[in-house]
Amino acid sequence: MSTLPAPDRRFSVAPMMDWTDRHCRAFHRVLTRRALLYTEMAVDQALIHGDPQRLIGFDPAEHPVAVQLGGAEPEDLAQASKIAESFGYAEINLNVGCPSDRVQSGCFGARLMLEPERVRDCLIAMREAVSVPVTVKHRLGVDDQNPEETLFSFVDTVAQSGVTSFTVHARKAWLKGLSPKENRDIPPLDYDLVHRLKSERPDLEVILNGGLKTLDEAIENTHGLDGAMVGRAAYQTPWMLSEIDSRLFGDPDPVADPVEAVLSYRPYVERQLGEGVKLHAITRHMLGLFAGRPGARKWRQVLSADANTPGADWRVVERALEAVAEAPESLPA
């Protein structure tokens, strides 16, 4: 039985393949104590038959943190959920939104939007297997579905599982004809439909995801909803996370400026280096920290060029900070 508090989903950072690994989450946690962080999607079969520690191991300092699972068979997802719960995650989320070829070939992710009863059954099995909250992240619909009709029936069917928290990526997914990258940009956003879902299903927790580029946009577009989930913007311009605690939760922000954030991250970086992790694997998540500020280009250049060199250590980060400090205020970032 989990003793963790229920996650507060007023603001979360989306699960993103190849991006939101444990080093990314540790860095984001320096910037915000309150935002809910998500892992990259972990496929149920990989957890069951592979190395769970490598796939979903994390530092308790990352809390609150949730794990996202991919799969389509209730029994397998139940088993994977038990494994994830044993690691100490605060929430288990089912991916019903990813349109990648890999996910489609496994008949899960966004492909499951076509099978709401299967999603319901998967979530029932997951909830019966664990004591932590189980949630779902999905699209408005897929391919030729009309979301005005299918979104509400999908949610109603899935809610029969007892799951009450729905994170909605406010675009359709095109399983045929668009790449995963194009699926993040080309299908039009429909925030109004997400708001309608909340107003017509007020007992459900509805989180908005998709196209939110700033904290102001996230706040503006989620009035009347239960929260915002931000993806690429949180990764590419991570300083946006630094005001979440004060503006959304009424808590003090943990760091005052990007330099303080870097220095606060140092103990984690050096601990990981001591365990054999390469510097680049850690610092690649920091490249956008100074975006829009003088010295941002130099920061990226130094980290990108030097973090990959043999024996690279914290001194590379110090050189990058020196380059930022030496950047003329008048030069473009």
N, C-alpha and C positions, 0 to 999 in steps of 0.2 A: 504494500500500500504506500503510495507516494505521500510524502509530507511537504512537498513543494507547494507554494501558493499558486492559485490559478493564474495563468498568464493574463496580463493586461494588454489588450490588443489595440489600444488607441493609436499606436504607431509601431510598425514593424518593418524590418528590412527583408525583402523578398528572397526566397531561395533561388540561387542562380548558379547553374552548372559552371564549374571551373573558376568561380569567383568567390562564393561565400564558404570557403573552407575555414578550418579552425583558426588559421592565422589572420584571415580577414575579420572573423568575428571577434578575435581578441583585440584587434585594432579598433573596430567599431565600438567595442565596449569601453575603450579609453575615452571616446567622444560622448557616449551616452550610457548612463546606468539603467535607464528605464525602457528604452525601445526593446521590443521582442525581436530576437535574431533567429534566423532559420538556417539550417544546414543546406548544402546542396542536396538534390534529390538522391536518395539511396534506394537502389532497386532491391526488392524483397529477396530475390534469389541470391543476390550478391551477399546480403547479410547472412542468409541461412547457410550458404555453402562456402563463403569466403572468410575474410579477416575483418570482423566487425570493428576491432580496435582501430585498424587503419582507415576504415570507411567512415565511422561515426564517432571515433574517440574525441573527447573534448575536455577542456579545462573547466572545472566548476565555476571559475571566475567569469565565464561567459554568460552565466545565468542573468536574466531569463532567456533560455534558448530552447527552440523547438526543432524536431527532426521532421523532414519531409520524406515520405516513402512513395515509391512507385511500384505498381503491381496491379493485378487484375483478378487474382484468385483469393477468396476469403481466407482459406486455411493458411496460405503462404503469408498473406499480410498479417494475419493474427500472430503467426510465429515470429515474423520480423518485428512486429510491434512489441512483443515480449522482450526481444533482444534489445530494442531501442530503450524500452522503459528501464531495463536493468542497468543501462548506462547513466540514467539519471536525468533524462530529458523532461521538460515541463509540459510538453505537448507533442502529439503525433499527428501530422498532417498528411492527407492523401492527395497526391498530385492527379488532378483531372483537367490539367490545362496545358501541359507541355506538348507542342506539336512536332517535336523532332522525329526524324526518320527512325532513329533507334527506338524511341518510345512507341511509335506506330507499329513497328515490326513486332513489338511485344504486346500489341493490342491494349496498351494502357495509356496514361496521360490523357490528352484531349480526346483521343479516340473513345474514351469511356463516356463522353457526353452523349453518345448514341445509345448507351446502355444504362439508363438510370437505375434500373432494378439491380443490376450487377454492382453498381456503386453502393447502393443501399446495403446489399448483402455483405459487401466487403467491409463497410463501416460498422455494421452490426458485429461482425466477427472481431474486428479490431477493438471495439468498445468492450466486448465481453472478455477480451484477453488482457486488458490493462486497466489500471485505475486512474491514469492521467487523462486529461481531456483529449479527445480525438476531433479533428477539424478537417475541412475539405477546402481545396482551392481549385477553382474551375473557371471556364470561359463563359461568355454569353451563349455560345452555341458553336456549332461547327458546320462548315460547308454550306449547304443550301437550307439549313434549318432557319426558321424565322424566330429569332429570340423573343419577339413579342409574345409568341405562343409557347415555345419550348422551354425557355428559361424557367418560367414559373412551374411548369409541370415537372421539370427536372428537379428543382429545389424541393417541391412538395414530396416527390418520391424519395429523394435522398433523406429528407428530414424524418421519414418514417423510421430511420435507423436510430433516432434519438440524438443525432448530431445537431447542434444548434448554431454553430459558428461557420459561416460561409464567407470565404474571401473570393471576391469576384473580379477577375481580370476583365475589364469592361470592353473587350473586343471579342469578335468571333475568331475562331481558328480555322484556317483553310488547310485541310489535310492534303489537298491535291493542288499543286500549282504554285505554292508559296514555300519558300525556305523558312526555317525557324526564325532567322533574322528578319525576314520580310513579315512574318506573322507578328512580330513585335511592333511593327510600324504601319503596315499598309491597311489592315482592316480598321475601319473607323471606330473611334471611341464612342461609347454611348453611356455617359455618366447618368443621364436622366433615367435610363432603364434600371440602373442599379438603385437609384433613389426610389423608383417605383416599387422595386422588390422589397425594400425596407418598409415603405409606407403600407404596403399590402400584406406584409408578413412581419408585423412589428415585434413578435416574440422571438424572432431570429436575430442573431448577431450578424450584421452585414458589414464587411470590410471592403473598401474600394482599393483596387489595384489597377495600374496601367496608365502610362503617360504622365505621371506626376513628376515634375522636374524640380520643384523647390518645396521647402517646408511651407511657404505661404500658399502655394497651390494645393498642397495636401490638406491644409487646414480649411481653405476656402471651399474645396470641393467635397468635403466630408461633413458639412453641417447637416445634422439629421441622421447621419450614419454612425456606425460604432467605431470606426477607425480607418486609418490609411495604411497601405502597404506600398513602400517605395522600393524600386529595384535599381535600374541602371544609374539613376541620378545619385542615389545614396552611395553607390560604388565609385562612380567617376568624379563626383564632387563631395567627398565624405564630410567636409566641414559643415555641410547642411545639418548633420546629425548633432552638432554641438549645442544647439539651442532647444532641442526636444524636451529635455528634462524640465527646463524652466517654463517653456511656453505651453506645453501640454500637460505636465504633471505637477507644476508648482514647486519643483525641487531645484536646488542649486545646480548649475551646469558644472560638470567635473573639470573642465579646462577652459582657460580664458583665451587662448590663441593657439594657432597650429604648432608653434614651436614647443609650447608646453605639452601639447598632445604627443609630439614626437618623443620628448624626454620622458613622459609618463609611460610610453610604450617600451622604453629601453630595457627594463628588467625582463620583460617577456622575451624580447628579441635575443638578449644575451643568454637567457635560459635555453631557448630553442637552439641557438648556435652551439651551446655546450652539449646538446643532445644529438648533434650531427646534422641539423637542418641547414640547408643552404640559405644564405642571406637573401638571395633573389626570391625564394619561395615566400619569404615573409614581407619584404619591402615592396613587392610588386603591387600589393594592395594599397600602398601609401602614395602612389604616383600622383593622384589628383588632389592631394591634401591642400596644396597652395593654389589651386585653380582660381584664376581671376585676381591673383595678388602678384606684386612684383617678385620676380625670382622664380615663379612657378616653372618656367621652361628650364632654367638651370637645375632646379630640384629634380625634375624628371630626367634630364640628361645625365646627371651624375649617378643617380640611382640605377637608371637603365644600363649605363655603360659599365659601371664598376661593381655592381652587386653580383654580377655573374663571374667575376674573376676569381681564380683559385685563392682560397684563404680569406675571402672578403669577410669583414667583420664590422663592428659598430663604427669604426673609423670612417667607413664609406658614408654612413649616415651623417656623421659629423661634417665631412667635406660637403655634403649636399646642403646642410644647414648653413655652412659658411658661404656657399654660393648664393643662397637666398639672402643672407644678411648683406652681401656685397652688391646685390642688384640695385641699380639706380631706381628710385621711386618712379621716375618718368618713363621708364622703358615698359613696353607691353609685357604682360606675363606670359 
